[in-house]
Amino acid sequence: MTITTHEAECTQPSVRLLMALELSRRQWTVAFTTGEGQRPRRRTLATTAWDRLGEEIAAAKRRFGLAPDAPVVSCYEAGRDGFWIHRYLSALGVTNVVVDSASIEVNRRARRAKTDRLDVEKLLTMLLRYVQGERTVWRVVRVPSEADEGRRQLHRELLAAKQDRTRITNRITGLLATVGILVTVDGAFRQRLDQLRQWDGAPLPAALHMRVVREWETVEVLTTHIRALEQARRRLLRESEEEAVAKVNRLLQLRGIGPNAAWLYVMEFFAWRQFRNRREIGGSLGLVGTPYRSGGVMRDQGISRAGNRRVRAMAVQIAWCWLTYQRDSALTQWYLQRFAKGGPPARKIGIVAVARRLMIDLWRYVETGVIPTGATLKPTAAGPQSV
């Protein structure tokens, strides 16, 4: 029998099992369905019994009368569990999507009911809309490979160690301020500690002195750890043949870009994301505007601040460095003409625009080797400089 085009278009697709997971620290709430108007099948799993999920999927297929090899589509919100659950589901043969939590639509009432049951059913409803073709129902998170996640560990550990050291040095400064001592906590602080005097000229109380000494010992441990991480990074820059490290070295050739920024940009942004245009760059950085226009109301709500916060913060810092070290570049001249003569608000807006444009130029430079207009490279003999 010949099937006409009209009959082929009306043929129903194979039935799929839809699964949504609401994850928490102690338990997972799982909901199953096959389509609209069907009461979901809900199950609760302890987080320690995550390996029973395959059994629950098989039981759901039997409950809905599906074949054992029927396709399964699932979703869960991105969170503290990361992406191992996505990889586990993929190993089970499940087509999974990881959803950006901030993109899920919610009831705008001041008081709305929120339970795991309601949340998982909401996810299941949105998943049904997603598989039926409504791709804008939420934002899907791009899942990195295990190798890409591994490349992030070095610089994230380095950032965490520096933050911990800064927190402790700030605490030391605050402790000494309680007895009238205003001092800069730097590398020579331990040698000056015994000579410090309170507001009335008396030495530090013994208990406070011992606490400051213990805090400083922690600072020294962190400093040693930071130096070891930086040394490991330098060794990789010299010896590694990975394409990602090659991109870092390429960025380091530009004046105003140091190892901290170059490594962060590549490992968090350029090495594993395949961008198609500059709009995707700005959107992934969160450095795009969010206009509010409704009826006669028109106002700008500022940048979206979505995406990778580490890269966004570094992008703004490097934008200021770019204005200093690349004064002849087209981007710097554009900033000077439009924003330099304005007040602080104008310069703040301008530097965000510079950060967005600079990231686009750096993306082109990393991918194609096109140097940003008017930018200069570092002298070959000078080597990489810290920024």
C-alpha positions, 0 to 999 in steps of 0.5 A: 500500500502506498502511503501518501504525503498527507498520511505520512505527516499524520503518522504518530511518532513512537511513544516515549517515556518522559521522566523528570527528576527533582534532586535534593540532598537526601532524596530524588523525586522522580515522575514519569508520563507518556503524554498529556492528560495522563496522571504521572507516576511518581517515585521517591529514591534515597540519594544513596539508592541512585543506582535503582533508577534503572529499575524504576525506568523499567517499572514505569515502562511496564506500568504504561505498557511500553516496550522494554526498548522504548526511548526515554527522555529525561530532565533535571535542573542544574545544581550542586550535583553537577553533571554526573547524573547526566552521564549516568542517564546517558549510560542507561540509554536515556536522552537527558537535558540539564535545565538552567534553573533560572529559566524555569517559569514560576507563578508570580504570586507573592506566596506560591506553593512549592514542594518536591511533588509540585516541582517535579510535575512542573518539570514533567509538564515543561519536558512534554512541551519541549519534546513537542517542539517548544524549544524556548520553554527553558534554557538547556545547559551545555554539558562539558566533557569530563576532560573539559571539567578536569581542565577547570580544576587547576584555576578554580583551586587557585582562585579558591586558595587566593580567596581563602588567603584574602579572607584570613588576612582581612580577619587579621586586619580586623582583629588588630583594629579592635586594639587600635592597630592599623597595619597592612598584612603583607609578606613581612607581617610576621617579622613586625608582629612582635613590635606591634603596640596597642593604642596605649603603647602596651604589647598585644594581649597574649591570647590575641597574639597567639590567635594572630600567629595561628591565623598567619600560619594558615596564611603561610600554608595557603601561600605555599599552596598557591605557589605550587599551583602557579608552578604547575600551571607554568609547567603545563604552559611550557610542556603541554601539547593540548590544543587548550593550552596552545590557545592560552599561549596564544592569548598570552602573546597580547599585551595586557593579557596575563596567565590568570586571565588567559587560563581562565578565558580558555578553560572556562570559555573558549576551549569547550564552547563552540560559539557561532556568533558574537551574540552567543559570546555576549549572552554566555558572558551575561554582558548583554542588556535587558530592556523592559518595554511594556506599553508606555514604560521603557527602561533599561534594567542593566546587564543580564549577569547570566552565564559564567560569573568568573569569566565575566568578572575577569573580563571587566578587569582585563577591559581596564588593563586593555585601556592601559596597555593597548592605548593605540587599539581601535577599542581603546580609541572607541572608549576614549571618544565615547565614555572617557569624558563622562562621569563615573556612571558613563565610564562604568557603562563604557567599560562593560561595553569594552569587556563585551567587545574585547571578549568577541575580539579575543574569541576571533583571535583564538579561533582564527588568529586575527589580531584585534585592530590596533593591538600590539603583541608582547616582545618575544623575549619578555615572556608572559607577564602577570595581570 
